[in-house]
Amino acid sequence: MRGPGWTVESTIGLVFMLGAVLAVALLAAGAGLIVYTTVNDGTQQRIVQQVETTGDVKRLCIEARTGECIDAMSCELVDPLAGGVSK
């Protein structure tokens, strides 16, 4: 005579156990993604704005940087009479 085989109860228990393991794995992956996005900010682009003066000439320079690399840069003359950027 053979031993006890698969029963309905053991099959349902196995399905619930696999579902529980999958749910825990998804929760751990979600928590890991949340922590990773809040901690990792090394590749964010930032905008740097500064006024450079050479003698009587003033320039407004705007740079887009990622880390220490300058991605884009634009400089325009500042008009001292109008108080803004000359066009």
Beta strands, then each sheet from edge to edge (+ up, - down):
strand 1: 45-54
strand 2: 57-66
strand 3: 69-79
strand 4: 84-85
sheet 1: 1+ 2- 3+ 4-
end
